[in-house]
């Protein structure tokens, strides 16, 4: 099996530039300008990762976004040692997926498997380029499915595995015993940054949805329902007479939205999308967020204890109005702006327009497009109110926000 699989897994070398650190005072642009201090010098840096050939005819290679982020040059090395300069087709930071293209002949692509058919305990094999050593194969099992809430990426539905995954494996293949690609290795959790038996991969179903849109549009165009939802607690499930906590309960429905036009109401419990069961509000967000704009989906609901079915047409996201605002000091790396929905019933607050990768804001879970509607359980309606509330916080900050169609709370200490 591996003889057919390994030629489709490639090593990726990335050249970037990073600023040479100098006196902290020199980071202030006004200070540098006043004393006529030249900009920080930069030095070239090399990093290594992995990738998977998914289309031999077109030379498409899938890897992680974080592998090629800020790259000046990307070199793909095949198993037969041929090297090619890669072109970037498109990226999706929300799922940590990037698509590259190389102009090469006699390529071998990996067959795409269906990650929805995986079960906990299934044997899997991880293939990649750990620590830049070269192609390495490790094995393990599927430890868990549908992992989310890890604050690794914006759209999380990870496959967890104990197959050894280390730095450099990012972008590599997770395959089943049929030699089919079931995931793209993406992240590890460990105190030393090395493998401790907890690794994560983006499921192939999500990878395919992202790649298809990048090939077609050059980007991922996420749609919306126009309804916010929350997870179902055990107490809520008991009060509603539900058999389990699986699903997502609708909390609000925007006026004139696709959800309202389809008859969706607050209190409805969404249990399936296009026949696929929904585990949580994040699971619903993942499924809706990767569906093409204009597609009609079938929602299975429970309303007042009775099953219902309705069809909803996925709409394009609302344009985000507002002007640039200063970076929030307590959330370095995030930039915010005023936000007011077109509908009178829509949200009002502060929209996150930009989040720098690996910044404190990113590490705390903020993502571009998040709409912050409250700080420490008090509503905020403008950038000024938001900054004042954050600066008045003594210990921890609780942000109430909308992400797509879902309500979230983020704790910042």
Order of alpha helices (4+ residues) and beta strands (2+ residues): alpha-beta-alpha-beta-beta-alpha-beta-beta-beta-beta-beta-beta-beta-beta-beta-beta-alpha-beta-beta-alpha-beta-alpha-beta-beta-alpha-beta-beta-beta-beta-beta-alpha-beta-beta-alpha-beta-beta
